[in-house]
Amino acid sequence: MALTKTRKVVYISLGILLIGLVVLRILLPGILLRYVNRQLTRIDGYTGHVEDIDVALFRGAYTIDSIRLDKKSGKIPVPFFSAHEIDISIEWRALFNGKIVAEIEADRPKLNFVKGPTEATSQTDIDKDWTDVVDKLMPFKLNHFQVNNGEVHYRDFHSSPKVDVLAQHIEISARNLSNAKRDKDALPSPVTATADVYDGKVTVNMKMNALAKQPTFDLNTRMTTLSLVKLNDFLKAYGNFDVEKGTISLYTEAAAKDGRISGYTKPVIKDLKVVNWKEDKENPAKLVWESIVEGVAWVLNNKKEDQIATRAKFEGNIKDPDVNAWVIVGQLLRNAFIEALYPSLENSVNINSVGKQDEKKTFLQEIFDKDRKENNAPDDKKKSKKELRKERRKEKREEREKRREERKKENTASKNQ
């Protein structure tokens, strides 16, 4: 009889618990939806809205469906931020390390940076209110952040022509942000990212300490063979010229700690052609200006490699690093007349090099310095001339294949018309 009573108590308790979970599961999405939408109204200058929220109790997660954040001025036709879905959950793997932390996975997020003539028609920065809201939406510290198939736009609705520069297919993975693994490394959080930008590919590799009071990271990023032709609206709007062909690549290394930063960026323009005599002859002023641009480009072009390149070094206080314009000019001249800058990362910057003063060189030393050859090499060990020639031939083949594909697409499009 006692056993039967005990069983009844257990069954009743389980029943009450089950009913409680069912009621909680029914009520919780509505409660969370109102809470999230209320938080989104507290971002200064912006208004936000979420369509729906799904709750997964057993996974310790909730999913935000169709979020949108717009500027309150109403003068910008696109939202600052939107996403198809954002999943916020407990990161169960971190429990094995004795920490309860959160992870966020954003599906198809989109950021729109907009430049306008006034503050009301611009949205170009992220206020601290955004991070405060994100903190309130998560009950635990963020440890893993994932972006799937994202987009970033730079738009100008007031320029002529209108500008829309797009980076798409963005994939980002940032792990161990709260150091749940208790890693003793000075930079315990790895971050990787990739994106497609106008036939070019962007790759980012970074290690960072997200818990440090000041930015602490070691970064390298490369953007390869972005089509300048597809940037013509941007070039027309801000440079008053366009190009007939050409690509640009960008290689950057940077490291920061203790409020200081050190690094360089190396832009490389290949196969540039600006003037189109058939199209531009009807506009003499434009033809003259584009002829000047192409003339300067011809002077600065390394004829053997058909490239314009320079190397801009920056170092000093992270809020206002020093950049020497004369060194940039010197590197332009060096690439044109002495030795072509190699289109790759140099692997010359790391967290240990921050704050160390290099020997200062004069303008002429920057141009003629023989030691620069070592820094210009893509690896710590300099490659042989034969290997370099092979790589250059391979790059040229790939560029020719790209141009062939572009011509095929143009021919197909003209036939369809």
C-alpha positions in Angstrom: 0.0 0.0 0.0 2.9 2.4 0.9 4.6 1.6 -2.4 1.4 2.3 -4.3 1.0 5.7 -2.5 4.7 6.5 -3.4 4.1 5.7 -7.0 1.0 7.9 -7.0 3.1 10.8 -5.6 5.7 10.3 -8.3 3.2 10.0 -11.1 1.4 13.2 -9.9 4.7 15.1 -9.6 5.8 14.0 -13.1 2.3 14.9 -14.4 2.5 18.4 -12.8 6.0 18.9 -14.2 5.0 17.8 -17.6 1.9 20.1 -17.6 4.2 22.9 -16.4 6.6 22.3 -19.2 3.8 22.2 -21.8 2.3 25.5 -20.4 5.8 27.1 -20.4 6.4 25.9 -23.9 3.1 27.5 -25.0 3.6 30.8 -23.2 7.4 31.3 -23.5 7.6 32.2 -27.2 5.0 35.1 -26.8 6.8 36.3 -23.6 10.2 36.3 -25.4 8.8 37.9 -28.5 7.4 40.9 -26.5 10.7 41.1 -24.5 12.9 41.1 -27.6 10.8 43.6 -29.5 10.8 45.9 -26.4 14.6 45.7 -26.3 14.9 46.6 -29.9 13.0 49.8 -29.4 15.7 51.0 -26.9 18.4 51.4 -29.5 18.9 55.1 -29.9 17.9 56.4 -33.4 16.7 53.0 -34.6 13.6 50.8 -34.4 13.5 47.1 -34.7 11.0 44.3 -35.1 10.9 40.5 -34.9 8.2 38.5 -36.7 8.3 35.3 -34.5 10.3 33.4 -32.0 10.6 29.6 -31.7 11.7 27.9 -28.4 13.6 24.6 -28.1 13.6 23.8 -24.3 15.5 20.6 -24.5 18.3 22.3 -26.5 18.3 25.3 -24.3 17.7 27.6 -27.3 15.4 30.1 -28.9 15.3 31.1 -32.6 14.5 34.7 -33.8 12.7 34.6 -37.1 12.9 37.6 -39.5 14.5 40.4 -37.6 14.8 43.9 -39.0 16.3 47.1 -37.7 15.6 50.5 -39.4 16.7 54.0 -38.9 13.9 56.1 -37.3 14.4 59.1 -39.7 12.6 57.1 -42.4 14.8 58.6 -45.1 16.8 55.4 -45.8 15.0 52.8 -48.0 16.9 49.8 -46.6 17.3 48.4 -43.1 20.6 48.8 -41.3 20.4 45.1 -40.3 18.2 42.2 -41.2 18.5 38.4 -40.9 16.3 35.4 -41.9 17.1 33.6 -38.7 19.2 34.0 -35.5 19.7 31.0 -33.3 20.8 31.7 -29.6 21.6 28.6 -27.5 23.7 27.1 -24.8 27.0 25.7 -26.2 26.8 22.2 -24.9 30.4 21.3 -25.8 31.6 24.0 -23.4 29.9 22.1 -20.5 32.6 19.5 -20.7 35.0 22.3 -19.7 32.9 23.3 -16.8 31.5 26.5 -18.3 27.9 27.5 -19.2 28.3 29.8 -22.3 26.2 30.8 -25.3 26.5 30.6 -29.0 24.9 32.6 -31.8 24.3 31.4 -35.3 23.0 34.0 -37.8 21.5 32.7 -41.1 21.5 35.1 -44.1 22.2 38.3 -42.1 22.5 41.5 -44.1 24.2 44.8 -43.2 23.6 48.0 -45.1 26.1 50.9 -44.6 24.6 54.0 -46.3 26.4 57.2 -47.1 24.3 60.3 -47.4 24.6 64.1 -47.4 23.1 64.4 -43.9 23.0 62.4 -40.7 19.4 61.5 -41.3 20.2 59.9 -44.7 23.3 58.0 -43.5 23.9 54.9 -41.4 27.6 54.2 -41.2 28.5 53.1 -37.6 27.4 50.8 -34.9 26.5 52.4 -31.5 27.2 50.9 -28.1 23.5 50.4 -27.7 23.7 47.5 -30.1 26.1 45.5 -27.9 24.0 46.3 -24.8 20.9 44.8 -26.5 22.8 41.7 -27.6 24.0 41.2 -24.0 20.4 41.4 -22.7 19.2 38.9 -25.3 21.7 36.3 -24.0 21.6 34.8 -20.5 25.2 33.7 -20.7 28.5 34.9 -22.0 29.0 34.5 -25.8 31.6 31.9 -26.7 30.9 31.0 -30.3 29.6 33.2 -33.1 28.7 31.9 -36.6 27.5 33.7 -39.8 26.1 31.7 -42.7 25.7 33.2 -46.2 25.8 36.9 -45.1 25.9 40.1 -47.1 27.4 43.6 -46.5 26.4 46.5 -48.7 28.0 50.0 -49.0 25.3 52.2 -50.6 25.0 55.8 -51.7 21.5 56.7 -53.0 22.5 60.3 -53.6 25.6 59.9 -55.8 25.5 59.8 -59.6 25.4 57.0 -60.5 24.0 55.4 -57.4 26.5 53.1 -55.6 26.0 49.6 -54.2 29.2 47.8 -53.4 28.4 44.2 -52.3 30.3 41.5 -50.4 28.3 38.3 -50.4 28.4 34.6 -49.4 30.0 35.8 -46.1 31.0 33.0 -43.8 32.3 33.8 -40.3 33.3 31.6 -37.4 34.6 33.0 -34.1 35.3 30.4 -31.5 36.2 30.2 -27.8 35.4 34.0 -27.3 35.0 33.6 -23.5 37.9 31.1 -23.3 35.7 28.3 -22.2 38.5 25.9 -23.1 40.7 27.6 -20.5 43.4 28.0 -23.1 46.6 29.6 -21.7 47.5 31.0 -25.1 47.8 34.8 -25.3 45.4 34.7 -28.2 42.9 31.9 -27.4 40.1 32.8 -29.8 40.5 31.9 -33.5 38.4 33.8 -36.1 38.0 32.9 -39.8 36.0 34.5 -42.5 35.5 34.3 -46.3 33.5 36.4 -48.8 33.0 36.9 -52.5 33.4 40.4 -53.9 33.0 40.9 -57.7 34.8 37.9 -58.9 37.4 38.2 -56.1 37.8 36.2 -52.9 38.3 37.6 -49.4 39.9 35.4 -46.7 40.5 36.5 -43.1 42.5 34.6 -40.5 42.8 36.0 -37.0 43.6 35.1 -33.5 42.4 37.3 -30.7 41.9 37.7 -27.0 38.2 38.8 -26.7 38.5 39.2 -22.9 41.4 41.7 -23.1 40.6 45.3 -22.0 42.3 46.7 -25.1 42.2 45.2 -28.7 44.6 42.2 -28.8 44.9 40.3 -32.0 47.0 38.9 -34.8 45.4 39.3 -38.2 46.1 38.5 -41.9 43.7 39.1 -44.7 43.8 38.9 -48.5 41.4 40.0 -51.2 42.4 38.6 -54.6 41.5 39.6 -58.2 38.5 41.8 -57.5 37.1 43.0 -60.9 37.6 46.8 -61.2 35.1 46.8 -64.1 32.3 45.8 -61.7 33.3 48.7 -59.5 32.7 51.2 -62.3 29.7 52.9 -60.6 31.8 53.5 -57.5 34.7 54.9 -59.6 32.3 57.1 -61.7 30.6 58.5 -58.5 33.8 59.3 -56.6 36.6 59.4 -59.2 34.7 60.6 -62.3 36.2 57.9 -64.4 35.6 54.2 -65.2 37.8 51.4 -66.4 37.7 49.0 -69.3 39.6 46.2 -67.6 41.7 45.5 -64.6 41.8 43.7 -61.2 42.8 44.8 -57.7 44.1 42.6 -54.9 44.8 43.6 -51.3 47.1 42.0 -48.8 47.1 43.1 -45.1 48.8 42.0 -41.9 48.2 43.6 -38.5 48.7 42.9 -34.9 47.7 44.8 -31.8 48.3 44.8 -28.0 48.6 47.2 -25.1 46.9 50.0 -27.1 49.4 49.8 -30.0 49.1 48.5 -33.5 51.6 47.5 -36.2 51.0 46.3 -39.8 50.9 47.0 -43.5 48.5 46.9 -46.4 49.6 46.1 -49.9 47.2 47.0 -52.9 48.1 45.5 -56.3 46.4 46.6 -59.5 46.9 44.4 -62.6 46.1 44.8 -66.3 44.6 48.3 -65.8 43.0 50.0 -68.9 41.1 53.2 -68.3 40.4 54.9 -71.6 37.8 53.5 -74.0 38.2 55.6 -77.2 35.0 54.4 -78.8 32.8 55.2 -75.9 34.6 58.3 -74.5 35.3 60.3 -77.6 31.7 61.8 -77.4 32.6 63.3 -74.0 35.9 65.3 -74.5 36.1 66.4 -70.8 35.8 62.8 -69.6 38.3 61.6 -72.2 40.9 64.1 -71.1 40.5 63.2 -67.4 40.6 59.5 -68.1 43.7 60.0 -70.3 45.4 61.7 -67.4 44.5 58.9 -65.1 45.8 56.3 -67.5 48.9 58.3 -68.1 49.8 58.4 -64.4 48.9 54.7 -64.2 51.3 54.0 -67.2 54.1 55.8 -65.5 53.6 53.9 -62.2 53.1 50.5 -63.9 55.7 47.8 -63.7 55.8 46.9 -67.4 57.1 43.4 -66.9 54.4 42.3 -64.4 51.8 44.8 -65.7 50.9 45.9 -62.2 50.7 49.1 -60.0 51.4 48.4 -56.4 52.6 50.0 -53.2 53.0 49.0 -49.5 51.5 51.2 -46.8 52.9 50.6 -43.3 51.1 51.7 -40.2 52.1 51.6 -36.5 51.6 53.4 -33.2 48.6 54.2 -31.1 45.7 52.0 -32.2 43.3 55.0 -32.2 45.6 57.1 -34.4 48.4 55.0 -36.0 51.2 56.8 -38.0 51.2 56.4 -41.8 54.0 57.9 -43.8 52.8 59.2 -47.2 56.3 59.5 -48.5 57.0 55.8 -47.9 53.8 54.9 -49.8 55.1 57.0 -52.8 58.5 55.4 -52.5 57.0 52.0 -52.6 55.0 53.0 -55.7 58.2 54.1 -57.5 60.1 51.0 -56.3 57.4 48.7 -57.7 57.4 50.6 -61.0 61.1 51.0 -61.6 63.2 48.8 -59.3 61.4 45.6 -58.3 57.8 44.5 -58.6 56.1 44.0 -55.2 55.1 40.3 -54.9 51.3 39.9 -54.7 51.1 38.0 -51.5 51.3 38.2 -47.7 54.8 38.6 -46.3 54.3 36.9 -42.9 56.4 39.7 -41.4 53.9 40.9 -38.7 52.9 39.2 -35.5 51.9 39.9 -31.9 55.5 40.0 -30.8 56.5 42.7 -33.3 54.0 45.2 -31.9 55.8 48.2 -30.3 59.2 47.3 -31.7 60.7 50.2 -33.6 62.2 49.4 -37.1 65.2 51.4 -38.4 63.9 54.6 -39.9 64.8 55.0 -43.6 64.9 57.9 -45.9 62.7 58.3 -49.0 65.5 57.1 -51.3 66.4 54.2 -49.0 62.8 53.0 -49.1 63.0 52.9 -52.9 66.5 51.3 -53.3 66.8 49.3 -50.1 68.1 45.8 -51.1 66.8 44.3 -47.8 63.2 45.0 -48.9 63.5 41.9 -51.2 63.3 39.7 -48.2 60.2 41.4 -46.9 58.7 41.3 -50.4 58.9 37.5 -50.5 55.7 35.6 -49.7 57.4 33.2 -47.3 60.1 33.4 -44.6 62.3 31.6 -47.0 62.8 33.4 -50.3 61.6 31.4 -53.3 63.7 30.7 -56.3 63.3 32.7 -59.6 62.1 29.5 -61.3 59.3 29.1 -58.6 58.3 32.7 -58.9 58.1 32.5 -62.7 55.9 29.4 -62.4 53.5 31.2 -60.0 53.3 34.2 -62.2 52.6 32.2 -65.3 49.9 30.3 -63.3 48.3 33.7 -62.2 48.3 35.0 -65.8 46.7 31.8 -67.1 43.9 32.1 -64.5 43.4 35.8 -65.4 43.2 34.9 -69.1 40.6 32.2 -68.3 38.6 34.7 -66.3 38.6 37.2 -69.2 37.5 34.4 -71.6 34.6 33.5 -69.4 33.6 37.2 -69.1 33.7 37.6 -72.9 31.6 34.4 -73.3 29.0 35.8 -70.8 28.9 39.1 -72.7 28.5 37.4 -76.0 25.7 35.2 -74.7 23.9 38.2 -73.1 24.2 40.2 -76.4 22.8 37.2 -78.4 19.8 36.9 -76.0 19.1 40.6 -76.4 
